[in-house]
Amino acid sequence: MKILTAAEMRETDRVTVEDYGVESFALMRAAGRAVARFVLREYAGCNRIVVLCGKGNNGGDGLVAAHDLQRAGKQVTVFLLGHPEELKGDARQAYELWRGWHGRVEVLDEPLTLDGEAFQQAMTQAELCVDAVVGTGVRPPLRGMAAALREILLRLDVPVVAVDLPSGWDADSREFAAKGAFRADAVVTFTAPKLAHVLGNMTGRTGGPMVVAPIGSPEEAVRSELRLTWAGASKEIFDVPRPANAQKGMYGHVLVVGGGHGKSGAPAMASLAALRTGAGLVTAAVPEGVLPLVAAVTPELMTIPLAQGVKGEVTSANLDPQKMRDLLARTTVLAMGPGLGQEPETEAFVLGMLDRAAERPEIAVVLDADALNIVAKHKDRLRGAGRMMVLTPHPGEMGRLAGISTREVQADRETLARRFAQEHKVTLVLKGWRTLIAHPDGTVAVNTTGNPGMAKGGSGDILTGMVAASLAQHRAQGKRAVEAAVYLHGLAADFALRELDEHTLLATDTVAHLARAFRFSAKDEAGYTWMEGLPQAHG
């Protein structure tokens, strides 16, 4: 699914109308109905609904939604910020639709306060508000009545469903938050997400849903120059059932190399995640001193002991040619780094392993944790051309890889990730808020799943195993395999949070909820694509 700018969205609507013969009011009708259906399903218990409409097309969407909600038996009050005679085009047609069926529209004038009797009664008794004040056509900051209304909504303890995006949020913003925008508990947008949807924290601490609804634009009309896509669309590669005659050799062999004294958990978690994500075989190659602890994580895991030094670290003694051949003989994906440490002997081993793997370009390589810190000092080993090499840094590790500060990484994550991936011919998974998956061809996918409970040790190890297993099963679709793994990782954590709490969520809880993530379809029976949050029916 492409991510668009506001201008590209307007162009998509224009092309849909002029080149594909879809009436513009049909798009508005479909948008308003999509909002109404969402409210009826996700907020079924809310009966007294206030719909706040501006004078533009966003307000027209709101008027159509109000019409459908009223016809569904809800008690709907419509407030118009302006006068009906100011409405034009499709918004005027939507107003006439509402008036023809239901009659009254409450007009809001300045100064706007809760003192007006009708407004006061409706707002204080409302069980839900629909924000259809302004959309992508208005640039912030909000002024006048819209700004006053924002302050009033902040004081009301009712859910707010935003039409297209919260009023006052710039659709082209890449910022985490938008000062001065309306609050929202859910967002229903149309056709395709805009930049602000995937990069902004629109529903704030509520963690509410954000969905994309189709309204009639054909896929061919949706065009963008951003080279940004939504990672969740790649989960489709896992939606194809395995054949009845499946056998483990069809789903790859992941070799996890990691561990050291006091760090047995990291390779154990990565290995467990690889198994749970569907790899046919998983082998953990770890220092012999921690092998029993790693092997105990699950009986399905195979292990290989590695020679260790006096500190329990992996040493260069493991670079014996015969041992290297044995390690890589049946490997589909090499995942290296969790818990390794950075002792000089370990550094020599990691660099040697990378050299050996480079001789086998059919083996995909996933680097994380200490392996990233080691290659940050030896970037000549980042030989991604002609092979699949994946790096999964957090911002601190990314800073070391790029030779800049963490603050500089966070200042422009998208540009940095794209440039680094292109320069080194690698797929870069830059973790954090809205994890980015940048590919050597310059495209970047944005992930929208996950929650603050994942900010704990072990989450990165789980992701490493999942990325490796996804690649092992879908080597021919490497880009989508990595994107799907990142999406599923966050989605499983979102399902886990339904039963747990951000404070108590552990990395291994994510693994325990992977089955629910695999069974979930982002596109539901109503046609909504769930980019963030989960439907009430799930969980």
PyMOL commands that set and color helices and strands:
alter all, ss='L'
color gray80, all
select helices_A, chain A and resi 6-18+24-42+57-71+84-86+89-102+117-125+144-155+195-199+204-206+219-221+231-238+248-251+265-276+291-295+316-319+321-328+344-358+370-375+379-381+395-402+406-411+413-424+452-454+459-473+475-499+507-512+514-519
alter helices_A, ss='H'
color red, helices_A
select strands_A, chain A and resi 48-53+75-81+106-108+128-132+160-163+186-190+210-213+228-230+253-257+281-287+302-306+333-336+364-367+389-391+427-430+436-438+444-446+529-532
alter strands_A, ss='S'
color yellow, strands_A
deselect
rebuild
show_as cartoon
